Amino acid sequence: MGKGKLFIVGLGPGEARYLTPEASEALAQAEALYGYQPYLERVPVRVGQARNPSDNREELTRAGAALAHAAAGATVAMVSGGDPGVFAMAAAVIEAIEAGPAEWRALDLVIVPGITAMLAVAAKCGAPLGHDFCAISLSDNLKPWEVIEKRLRLAAQAGFAMAFYNPVSKARPHQLDTAFDILRAELPASVPVIFGRAVGRPDERMRVVPLANARGHMADMATCIIVGSPETRLVERPGLPALVYTPRRAGDD
């Protein structure tokens, strides 16, 4: 049996219009799909193409199953929401390869980029990531909460705009409010905070509030949050939503 192939495919944030041509081609080539079930449900069913859904927090098990299938000679696609390299499946697959059998390292691995949530949210409201920025997952499943607090504080002190992934869950309902309290100690109260929920899907919702008014109940796990830097501005427009942007030059008044 010949050497197999594994695509790791970014589906983008929502509707099919966000799917790149490269991603569509990779999905069409695959004999079998693997992925978190809600993401697999976004891929049209194809006759003869096997589908292998799995639950959240099963990333390494999912990665191992897809790698083993590809190592048997199949062309396989692992689907991932947004971009697979941003808090998603590409890192899990490579972690499995690093710890796994030698034949997994010989596979033809193709990582297909997608539009990640922070870029979709930013595009909906202007250019809040127009200057230096960082992305932080607020989940403490894979790192201590103390590390998250330190990174929030230092990013705010350094003047970065910030994108927050995994902002809340049922297991940690208070952490987002704690994060906002940390930022309020470092940043002006007027800094814009953007809540982008389910961007690219029918239930999309966008909301912009000053940091002084940002609260944890405004987000859920389908929300990506962007916190501006001290230089981020609102450009008001008559009869239209304000544009949020961070100037391209540091210290640009």
Solvent accessible surface area in square Angstrom, and as a share of the most:
residue,aa,sasa,rsa
1,M,202,0.90
2,G,56,0.53
3,K,140,0.59
4,G,3,0.03
5,K,54,0.23
6,L,0,0.00
7,F,11,0.05
8,I,0,0.00
9,V,0,0.00
10,G,1,0.01
11,L,9,0.04
12,G,0,0.00
13,P,12,0.07
14,G,9,0.09
15,E,65,0.29
16,A,88,0.68
17,R,164,0.60
18,Y,34,0.13
19,L,42,0.21
20,T,42,0.24
21,P,116,0.73
22,E,86,0.39
23,A,0,0.00
24,S,45,0.29
25,E,105,0.47
26,A,2,0.02
27,L,3,0.01
28,A,58,0.45
29,Q,87,0.39
30,A,6,0.05
31,E,95,0.43
32,A,1,0.01
33,L,0,0.00
34,Y,22,0.08
35,G,0,0.00
36,Y,55,0.21
37,Q,91,0.40
38,P,60,0.38
39,Y,72,0.27
40,L,4,0.02
41,E,119,0.53
42,R,79,0.29
43,V,5,0.03
44,P,90,0.57
45,V,118,0.68
46,R,83,0.30
47,V,162,0.93
48,G,79,0.76
49,Q,18,0.08
50,A,52,0.40
51,R,72,0.26
52,N,49,0.25
53,P,73,0.46
54,S,26,0.17
55,D,88,0.46
56,N,76,0.39
57,R,156,0.57
58,E,70,0.32
59,E,65,0.29
60,L,90,0.45
61,T,102,0.59
62,R,12,0.05
63,A,0,0.00
64,G,17,0.17
65,A,45,0.35
66,A,0,0.00
67,L,0,0.00
68,A,52,0.41
69,H,62,0.28
70,A,0,0.00
71,A,38,0.29
72,A,55,0.43
73,G,25,0.24
74,A,10,0.08
75,T,29,0.17
76,V,0,0.00
77,A,0,0.00
78,M,0,0.00
79,V,0,0.00
80,S,2,0.02
81,G,15,0.14
82,G,10,0.10
83,D,24,0.13
84,P,0,0.00
85,G,49,0.47
86,V,42,0.24
87,F,104,0.43
88,A,30,0.23
89,M,10,0.04
90,A,6,0.05
91,A,69,0.54
92,A,11,0.09
93,V,0,0.00
94,I,83,0.42
95,E,91,0.41
96,A,11,0.09
97,I,23,0.12
98,E,124,0.56
99,A,93,0.72
100,G,26,0.25
101,P,57,0.36
102,A,83,0.64
103,E,96,0.43
104,W,35,0.12
105,R,156,0.57
106,A,59,0.46
107,L,17,0.09
108,D,59,0.30
109,L,56,0.28
110,V,42,0.24
111,I,72,0.37
112,V,1,0.00
113,P,75,0.47
114,G,15,0.14
115,I,59,0.30
116,T,7,0.04
117,A,31,0.24
118,M,20,0.09
119,L,87,0.43
120,A,6,0.04
121,V,1,0.01
122,A,10,0.08
123,A,79,0.61
124,K,88,0.37
125,C,11,0.07
126,G,31,0.30
127,A,46,0.35
128,P,1,0.00
129,L,24,0.12
130,G,35,0.33
131,H,56,0.25
132,D,83,0.43
133,F,77,0.32
134,C,32,0.19
135,A,36,0.28
136,I,12,0.06
137,S,10,0.06
138,L,0,0.00
139,S,15,0.10
140,D,49,0.25
141,N,80,0.41
142,L,178,0.89
143,K,45,0.19
144,P,79,0.50
145,W,38,0.13
146,E,121,0.54
147,V,46,0.27
148,I,0,0.00
149,E,44,0.20
150,K,122,0.52
151,R,126,0.46
152,L,0,0.00
153,R,90,0.33
154,L,90,0.45
155,A,9,0.07
156,A,5,0.04
157,Q,106,0.47
158,A,70,0.54
159,G,31,0.30
160,F,70,0.29
161,A,1,0.00
162,M,0,0.00
163,A,0,0.00
164,F,0,0.00
165,Y,25,0.09
166,N,49,0.25
167,P,0,0.00
168,V,14,0.08
169,S,27,0.17
170,K,202,0.85
171,A,86,0.67
172,R,19,0.07
173,P,71,0.45
174,H,139,0.62
175,Q,31,0.14
176,L,0,0.00
177,D,52,0.27
178,T,50,0.29
179,A,0,0.00
180,F,0,0.00
181,D,81,0.42
182,I,18,0.09
183,L,0,0.00
184,R,70,0.25
185,A,86,0.67
186,E,62,0.28
187,L,13,0.07
188,P,63,0.40
189,A,59,0.46
190,S,87,0.56
191,V,5,0.03
192,P,6,0.04
193,V,0,0.00
194,I,1,0.00
195,F,6,0.02
196,G,1,0.01
197,R,52,0.19
198,A,1,0.01
199,V,7,0.04
200,G,1,0.01
201,R,94,0.34
202,P,132,0.83
203,D,74,0.38
204,E,55,0.25
205,R,149,0.54
206,M,64,0.28
207,R,122,0.44
208,V,57,0.33
209,V,17,0.10
210,P,54,0.34
211,L,0,0.00
212,A,37,0.29
213,N,81,0.41
214,A,0,0.00
215,R,95,0.35
216,G,6,0.06
217,H,150,0.67
218,M,36,0.16
219,A,13,0.10
220,D,51,0.26
221,M,93,0.42
222,A,32,0.25
223,T,6,0.04
224,C,6,0.04
225,I,0,0.00
226,I,0,0.00
227,V,0,0.00
228,G,2,0.02
229,S,5,0.03
230,P,67,0.42
231,E,57,0.26
232,T,13,0.07
233,R,80,0.29
234,L,85,0.42
235,V,64,0.37
236,E,130,0.58
237,R,82,0.30
238,P,134,0.84
239,G,86,0.83
240,L,106,0.53
241,P,100,0.63
242,A,30,0.24
243,L,65,0.32
244,V,1,0.00
245,Y,70,0.27
246,T,4,0.02
247,P,1,0.01
248,R,176,0.64
249,R,147,0.54
250,A,77,0.60
251,G,53,0.51
252,D,50,0.26
253,D,162,0.84
